[in-house]
Amino acid sequence: MAPASKPTPGLYLVATPIGNAGDLSQRASTILSRVDIIYCEDTRVTRKLLTLHGIATATASYHEHNAAQVRPQIMARLAAGEAVALVSDAGTPLVSDPGYKLVQDCIAGGHALTALPGANAALTALILSGLPCDRFLFAGFLPPKSAARRTALIEFIGLRATLLFYESGPRLAAMLADLAAVLGPRRAAVARELTKLFEEVRRDTLDVLARHYEQAGPPKGEIVVVVGPPDTDRVEAADIDAALVAALNRLSLRDAVAEVAAATGWARRDVYAHALALTRDDPAGDDDDAHQTDEP
């Protein structure tokens, strides 16, 4: 039997299963078995997958803690004419995983670059959610602290698109509560353990989902939260008020008004009127800087 041919030199971005090992494509299996080396987040995780598919290719670590040191080594391999694969622990490389700077260097160095598409948790959750798929935004992980998280959500208020977030089990209930507070009771879905034996997609409004996970406790597994777009083209007054409350936790009244106006498309004078109404009963509301906080 003739030996398997070596792939064209260059960097191969290879998607791996997010749960079910059978989701590794035939093309991905072939490339991973023939490249010179596979760089991965955790060699132990990747080795389990490779063993299941009978792949004996050498592996090495490439993750956020060693990327600056390892990247030159990968570039040297590419310069020497090797075929190098990059995988993440699960899913598509670079999506909330390291690899962006490596791809930049590869392009700048004129090396061949290609991707082998496959599993992705965010897109899998989107198509299972029952929410609009024609326009969507993947936003990754929100800040872990509630005040910063609510502030970050302001920019999404007026966006006519389905939103995709990653979140951990212990933070899920609080994150859903913040989503409901800033975005209102939109339709949403919480997807976890995708492609695995205990796959679950729970669909309801954000406020109902927040209460469920507050009572049920943190769920296990990797989690994707999918949030539907607003039901109307216009951002409602209640949305403006929720955004202002979040912004005033960390900004002066003037800066909060500017931020919310820019994010929602409302006229600044109208947002300012809402802000005055919100702060009218607040003794500190007369001081333009009264809402500044020391919270990071």
C-alpha positions as CSV (number, residue, x, y, z in Angstrom):
1,M,0.0,0.0,0.0
2,A,1.4,3.4,-0.9
3,P,2.1,5.8,2.0
4,A,-0.5,8.5,2.5
5,S,0.5,11.8,0.8
6,K,1.4,14.7,2.9
7,P,-0.9,17.8,2.8
8,T,0.3,21.0,1.1
9,P,2.5,23.0,3.6
10,G,0.5,25.6,5.6
11,L,-1.8,26.1,8.5
12,Y,-5.0,24.1,8.8
13,L,-7.7,25.3,11.2
14,V,-9.7,22.2,12.0
15,A,-13.0,22.1,13.7
16,T,-13.5,19.3,16.2
17,P,-16.7,17.8,17.8
18,I,-18.4,19.8,20.6
19,G,-19.6,16.6,22.3
20,N,-20.3,13.6,20.0
21,A,-16.9,12.3,18.7
22,G,-18.7,11.0,15.6
23,D,-19.0,14.6,14.4
24,L,-15.4,14.8,13.2
25,S,-15.6,15.1,9.5
26,Q,-13.9,12.6,7.2
27,R,-11.8,15.4,5.7
28,A,-10.7,16.6,9.1
29,S,-9.8,13.0,10.1
30,T,-7.7,12.7,7.0
31,I,-5.9,16.0,7.4
32,L,-5.2,15.4,11.2
33,S,-3.7,12.0,10.3
34,R,-1.3,13.4,7.7
35,V,-0.1,16.8,9.0
36,D,3.3,17.0,10.7
37,I,2.0,18.2,14.0
38,I,-1.3,19.2,15.7
39,Y,-1.4,22.2,18.1
40,C,-4.2,22.1,20.6
41,E,-5.4,23.7,23.8
42,D,-5.0,20.6,25.9
43,T,-3.1,17.7,24.5
44,R,-4.9,15.3,26.8
45,V,-8.3,16.3,25.5
46,T,-7.3,16.2,21.9
47,R,-5.4,12.9,22.3
48,K,-8.6,11.2,23.4
49,L,-10.3,12.3,20.3
50,L,-7.4,11.3,18.1
51,T,-7.2,7.8,19.7
52,L,-10.9,7.2,19.0
53,H,-10.3,7.9,15.3
54,G,-7.0,6.0,15.1
55,I,-4.9,9.1,14.5
56,A,-1.3,9.0,15.8
57,T,0.0,12.4,14.8
58,A,2.2,14.2,17.3
59,T,0.6,17.0,19.4
60,A,1.8,20.1,21.2
61,S,0.1,22.7,23.3
62,Y,-1.0,26.1,22.1
63,H,-3.2,28.1,24.5
64,E,-3.6,31.6,25.9
65,H,-0.9,31.1,28.5
66,N,1.9,30.0,26.2
67,A,0.8,31.5,22.8
68,A,3.4,34.2,22.8
69,Q,6.2,31.7,23.3
70,V,4.9,28.9,21.0
71,R,3.8,31.1,18.1
72,P,7.3,31.7,16.8
73,Q,7.9,27.9,16.9
74,I,4.8,27.3,14.7
75,M,5.9,30.0,12.3
76,A,9.4,28.4,12.0
77,R,7.7,25.1,11.2
78,L,5.6,26.8,8.5
79,A,8.7,28.5,7.1
80,A,10.4,25.0,6.9
81,G,7.5,23.7,4.7
82,E,5.6,21.7,7.3
83,A,1.8,21.2,7.4
84,V,0.5,22.3,10.8
85,A,-3.0,21.8,12.2
86,L,-4.6,23.9,14.9
87,V,-7.6,22.7,16.9
88,S,-9.4,23.8,20.1
89,D,-10.7,21.5,22.8
90,A,-14.1,21.5,21.1
91,G,-15.6,23.3,18.2
92,T,-14.1,25.7,15.7
93,P,-10.7,27.3,16.5
94,L,-10.5,31.0,17.2
95,V,-14.2,31.3,18.2
96,S,-13.7,32.3,21.9
97,D,-10.4,30.3,21.7
98,P,-6.8,31.3,20.9
99,G,-5.5,31.4,17.4
100,Y,-6.3,34.9,16.0
101,K,-2.7,36.2,16.3
102,L,-1.3,33.0,14.8
103,V,-3.6,33.5,11.8
104,Q,-2.5,37.1,11.5
105,D,1.1,36.0,11.5
106,C,0.5,33.2,9.0
107,I,-1.2,35.7,6.6
108,A,1.6,38.3,7.0
109,G,4.2,35.5,6.4
110,G,2.5,34.5,3.1
111,H,1.9,30.9,4.3
112,A,-1.0,28.9,3.0
113,L,-4.0,29.0,5.3
114,T,-7.3,27.0,5.1
115,A,-10.1,26.0,7.4
116,L,-11.9,22.6,7.7
117,P,-15.4,23.6,8.9
118,G,-17.4,21.6,11.4
119,A,-19.0,21.8,14.8
120,N,-19.7,25.1,16.5
121,A,-21.7,25.4,19.7
122,A,-23.1,28.9,19.0
123,L,-24.4,28.0,15.6
124,T,-25.8,24.7,16.8
125,A,-27.7,26.5,19.5
126,L,-28.9,29.1,17.1
127,I,-30.6,26.6,14.7
128,L,-32.1,24.7,17.7
129,S,-33.4,27.8,19.5
130,G,-36.5,28.4,17.3
131,L,-35.4,32.1,17.1
132,P,-34.7,34.0,13.9
133,C,-31.5,32.9,12.2
134,D,-31.4,35.4,9.3
135,R,-29.4,38.0,11.2
136,F,-27.4,37.2,14.4
137,L,-24.5,38.5,16.5
138,F,-22.1,36.3,18.4
139,A,-20.9,38.2,21.5
140,G,-19.0,35.5,23.4
141,F,-18.8,35.8,27.1
142,L,-20.2,38.9,28.9
143,P,-18.3,40.5,31.8
144,P,-18.6,38.3,35.0
145,K,-19.8,41.2,37.3
146,S,-23.4,42.3,37.1
147,A,-22.7,46.1,36.8
148,A,-20.2,45.7,34.0
149,R,-22.4,43.1,32.4
150,R,-25.5,45.4,32.3
151,T,-23.4,48.2,30.9
152,A,-22.1,45.9,28.2
153,L,-25.6,44.9,27.2
154,I,-26.7,48.5,26.5
155,E,-25.2,48.4,23.0
156,F,-27.4,45.5,22.1
157,I,-30.8,47.1,23.0
158,G,-31.6,48.5,19.6
159,L,-29.9,45.8,17.5
160,R,-32.4,44.0,15.3
161,A,-30.6,40.6,15.5
162,T,-30.6,37.4,17.5
163,L,-27.9,37.5,20.1
164,L,-25.6,34.6,21.0
165,F,-23.6,34.4,24.3
166,Y,-21.5,31.8,26.0
167,E,-21.9,31.4,29.8
168,S,-20.8,29.2,32.7
169,G,-23.3,27.3,34.9
170,P,-22.6,29.1,38.1
171,R,-23.2,32.6,36.5
172,L,-26.1,31.6,34.3
173,A,-29.1,32.7,36.5
174,A,-27.5,36.1,37.3
175,M,-26.6,36.6,33.7
176,L,-30.2,35.8,32.5
177,A,-31.6,38.2,35.1
178,D,-29.3,41.0,33.8
179,L,-30.4,40.2,30.2
180,A,-34.0,40.5,31.3
181,A,-33.4,43.7,33.1
182,V,-31.6,45.4,30.2
183,L,-33.3,43.8,27.2
184,G,-36.7,43.1,28.6
185,P,-38.7,39.8,28.5
186,R,-37.5,38.8,25.1
187,R,-37.9,35.2,23.8
188,A,-34.7,33.2,24.5
189,A,-33.2,29.8,24.7
190,V,-30.6,28.1,26.9
191,A,-28.8,25.3,25.2
192,R,-26.4,23.0,26.9
193,E,-24.6,19.6,26.4
194,L,-25.2,20.0,22.7
195,T,-24.7,16.8,20.7
196,K,-24.2,14.8,23.9
197,L,-26.5,12.3,25.6
198,F,-28.2,14.8,27.8
199,E,-28.6,17.6,25.3
200,E,-31.1,20.2,26.5
201,V,-32.6,23.3,24.9
202,R,-35.0,25.2,27.2
203,R,-37.0,27.9,25.5
204,D,-39.0,30.7,27.2
205,T,-38.7,34.5,27.9
206,L,-35.6,35.8,29.6
207,D,-37.4,36.6,32.9
208,V,-38.9,33.1,33.1
209,L,-35.6,31.4,32.3
210,A,-33.8,33.5,34.9
211,R,-36.3,32.4,37.6
212,H,-36.0,28.8,36.5
213,Y,-32.2,28.6,36.9
214,E,-32.3,30.6,40.1
215,Q,-34.6,27.9,41.6
216,A,-33.0,24.9,39.9
217,G,-29.4,25.8,40.5
218,P,-26.5,25.9,38.1
219,P,-26.8,23.4,35.2
220,K,-23.9,21.3,34.1
221,G,-22.1,21.4,30.8
222,E,-21.1,24.1,28.2
223,I,-23.9,26.7,27.8
224,V,-25.1,28.9,25.0
225,V,-27.7,31.6,25.6
226,V,-29.7,32.7,22.5
227,V,-31.7,35.9,22.8
228,G,-34.3,36.9,20.1
229,P,-34.4,40.4,18.6
230,P,-36.8,43.0,19.9
231,D,-40.4,42.6,18.8
232,T,-40.7,46.2,17.4
233,D,-38.5,48.3,15.2
234,R,-38.4,51.1,17.8
235,V,-36.7,50.9,21.1
236,E,-39.4,51.3,23.8
237,A,-39.3,53.7,26.7
238,A,-39.0,50.9,29.2
239,D,-35.8,49.7,27.3
240,I,-34.4,53.2,27.6
241,D,-35.1,53.3,31.3
242,A,-33.4,49.9,31.8
243,A,-30.4,51.0,29.8
244,L,-30.1,54.2,31.8
245,V,-30.3,52.4,35.1
246,A,-27.4,50.1,34.0
247,A,-25.4,53.0,32.7
248,L,-25.9,55.2,35.8
249,N,-24.3,52.5,37.9
250,R,-20.9,53.5,36.5
251,L,-21.2,56.8,34.6
252,S,-22.2,60.4,35.3
253,L,-25.7,61.4,34.1
254,R,-24.2,63.3,31.1
255,D,-22.1,60.3,30.0
256,A,-24.9,57.8,30.6
257,V,-27.2,59.8,28.5
258,A,-24.6,60.0,25.7
259,E,-23.9,56.3,25.8
260,V,-27.6,55.2,25.8
261,A,-28.5,57.7,23.0
262,A,-25.7,56.3,20.8
263,A,-26.6,52.7,21.5
264,T,-30.4,53.1,20.9
265,G,-30.7,55.8,18.2
266,W,-33.0,57.9,20.5
267,A,-32.5,61.6,20.4
268,R,-30.2,62.8,23.2
269,R,-32.8,65.2,24.6
270,D,-35.4,62.5,24.9
271,V,-32.9,60.2,26.7
272,Y,-32.0,63.1,29.0
273,A,-35.6,63.6,29.9
274,H,-35.9,59.9,30.9
275,A,-32.7,60.2,32.9
276,L,-34.0,63.3,34.8
277,A,-37.2,61.4,35.6
278,L,-35.2,58.4,36.9
279,T,-33.0,60.6,39.1
280,R,-35.7,63.1,40.3
281,D,-36.3,61.2,43.5
282,D,-32.7,60.5,44.1
283,P,-31.0,63.0,46.4
284,A,-27.8,62.4,44.6
285,G,-29.4,63.1,41.2
286,D,-28.6,66.8,41.2
287,D,-24.9,66.1,41.1
288,D,-23.8,65.2,37.6
289,D,-21.1,63.0,38.9
290,A,-23.1,61.4,41.7
291,H,-23.5,58.2,39.8
292,Q,-19.7,57.6,39.4
293,T,-18.7,54.4,41.3
294,D,-15.4,52.9,42.2
295,E,-16.5,49.4,41.0
296,P,-14.2,48.1,38.3
